[in-house]
Amino acid sequence: MEPADSILGPRHPVERRTFMAMIAGGLFAAPLAAEAQQAAKVYRIGVLSQDGPNTNVLRQSLRGFGYEEGRNLVIEFRWYEGGHFDRLPALAAELVSLKLDVITVTGPQAAVAVKAATTTIPVVFLLVADPVSLGLVSSLAHPGGNVTGLSTLVPGPAKRRGEENAERGNHGAQAASVHVPS
């Protein structure tokens, strides 16, 4: 048995959208869990994504943290299909106008559009390679402002480990996540 099998269980491919929905669910639930004592509050989450992820996985992940639509949660989904990035400013403004508790976005273009639309609503991004160079965050260690998220940037030591594993023929055995372009 390889070390990855003992820790993570048998290797099964995870669909990218399913994985991202699970990550988003965890990112959403973390700040909401801090205020869980106020059971009467209904939390409002905005999701701006391309071509719609598996929304059932997101809902299931949030349900695992005690948040259910119709009880204490409202999720507002907005999609920009097929790379119609020209729609992003309007979709971002629409989500901001809804007075949400948090907005999550996938992709750099959506993250930039939402950051331009609000400085007060927390924004969580996914699938952004270099948020520092895009001006989304001050640094990876200390993002500052209202924007944070999960970067796909692979800095120094992690990148070298990946290269060393590939040289040994150990392709991804120790990777926690793998992005597969669609």
C-alpha positions in Angstrom: 0.0 0.0 0.0 1.4 3.4 -0.9 1.3 6.3 1.6 -1.3 8.1 -0.4 -3.6 5.1 -0.2 -3.4 4.8 3.5 -4.2 8.4 4.2 -6.6 9.3 1.4 -8.2 5.9 0.7 -8.1 4.2 -2.7 -7.5 6.7 -5.6 -10.7 7.6 -7.4 -10.8 10.3 -10.0 -13.0 13.2 -8.9 -14.7 15.3 -11.5 -13.3 18.9 -11.4 -16.7 20.5 -10.9 -17.6 18.2 -8.1 -14.3 18.9 -6.4 -14.6 22.6 -6.8 -18.2 22.5 -5.4 -17.0 20.6 -2.3 -14.1 23.1 -1.8 -16.6 26.0 -2.2 -18.9 24.5 0.3 -16.2 24.3 2.8 -15.0 27.8 2.2 -18.6 29.1 2.5 -19.3 27.2 5.7 -16.2 28.3 7.5 -17.2 32.0 8.1 -20.8 31.0 8.5 -20.0 28.5 11.2 -18.5 31.3 13.3 -22.0 32.8 13.6 -23.9 29.6 13.9 -25.3 30.7 17.3 -27.7 33.0 15.5 -30.0 30.3 14.1 -32.6 32.8 13.0 -30.3 34.4 10.5 -30.7 33.4 6.8 -27.4 33.5 5.0 -27.3 34.7 1.4 -24.6 33.3 -0.8 -23.9 34.3 -4.4 -22.2 32.0 -6.9 -20.8 33.4 -10.2 -19.5 30.6 -12.3 -19.0 29.5 -15.9 -21.3 26.8 -17.3 -22.8 25.8 -13.9 -21.0 23.4 -11.5 -22.7 20.5 -9.8 -25.0 22.5 -7.6 -26.2 19.4 -5.7 -22.6 18.8 -4.3 -22.4 22.4 -3.1 -25.8 22.1 -1.4 -24.8 18.8 0.1 -21.5 20.2 1.4 -23.3 23.2 3.0 -26.0 20.9 4.5 -23.2 18.9 6.2 -22.4 22.2 8.1 -26.0 22.8 9.0 -27.0 25.2 6.2 -30.1 24.3 4.1 -31.9 26.3 1.5 -35.4 27.2 2.6 -34.3 27.0 6.3 -31.3 29.2 6.9 -29.7 29.6 3.5 -30.4 31.3 0.1 -28.1 30.6 -2.8 -28.1 33.0 -5.8 -26.6 31.4 -8.9 -25.4 33.4 -11.9 -23.8 31.8 -14.9 -21.7 33.1 -17.8 -21.9 30.4 -20.5 -19.2 29.6 -22.9 -16.8 32.3 -22.1 -19.1 35.3 -22.5 -16.9 37.4 -20.3 -18.7 40.6 -21.5 -21.6 39.7 -19.2 -19.5 39.6 -16.1 -19.7 43.2 -15.0 -23.5 43.1 -15.2 -23.8 39.7 -13.4 -21.4 41.0 -10.7 -23.4 44.1 -10.2 -26.6 42.1 -10.0 -25.1 39.9 -7.2 -23.8 42.9 -5.3 -27.3 44.5 -5.4 -28.7 41.5 -3.7 -26.9 42.3 -0.4 -25.3 38.9 -0.1 -23.2 37.7 2.9 -20.5 36.2 0.6 -19.9 35.8 -3.2 -17.9 33.0 -4.7 -16.5 33.1 -8.2 -14.7 30.7 -10.5 -12.0 32.0 -12.8 -9.9 35.1 -13.0 -12.2 37.2 -15.2 -15.2 36.7 -12.8 -13.0 37.4 -9.8 -11.8 40.7 -11.3 -15.4 41.7 -12.2 -16.7 41.0 -8.7 -13.8 42.8 -7.0 -14.5 45.9 -9.1 -18.2 45.7 -8.1 -17.7 45.6 -4.3 -15.3 46.4 -1.6 -17.6 45.3 1.3 -19.0 41.9 0.5 -16.5 39.1 1.1 -15.5 37.4 -2.2 -14.0 33.9 -2.4 -12.4 32.9 -5.7 -11.6 29.5 -7.1 -9.4 28.6 -10.1 -7.4 31.8 -10.2 -3.7 31.1 -11.1 -2.1 34.3 -9.8 -4.4 36.5 -7.8 -1.5 38.8 -6.8 -0.6 39.8 -10.3 -4.3 40.4 -11.1 -4.5 42.8 -8.2 -7.1 40.6 -6.4 -5.0 40.2 -3.2 -2.0 41.9 -1.7 -0.2 38.6 -1.2 -1.1 34.9 -0.9 -0.2 34.9 2.8 -2.1 38.0 3.7 -4.7 38.8 1.0 -6.1 41.9 2.7 -9.4 43.6 1.6 -12.5 41.6 1.0 -11.1 39.1 -1.5 -9.6 35.7 -0.7 -9.7 32.2 -2.2 -8.0 29.2 -3.5 -5.1 29.8 -5.9 -4.0 27.4 -8.6 -0.5 28.9 -8.4 2.1 26.3 -7.5 4.9 28.2 -5.8 8.6 27.1 -5.4 8.9 24.0 -3.2 5.5 22.5 -4.1 6.3 22.9 -7.8 9.7 21.3 -7.4 8.2 18.4 -5.5 5.8 17.8 -8.3 8.6 17.9 -10.9 10.7 15.5 -8.8 7.7 13.1 -8.5 7.2 13.3 -12.3 10.9 12.5 -12.9 10.5 9.4 -10.7 7.4 8.3 -12.6 5.2 9.1 -9.6 2.6 11.3 -11.4 0.3 12.9 -8.8 0.5 10.2 -6.1 1.1 12.8 -3.5 -1.1 15.6 -4.9 -4.0 16.8 -2.9 -5.8 18.1 -6.0 -5.4 18.0 -9.7 -6.9 20.5 -12.1 -8.0 18.8 -15.3 -8.9 21.3 -18.1 -12.2 20.7 -19.7 
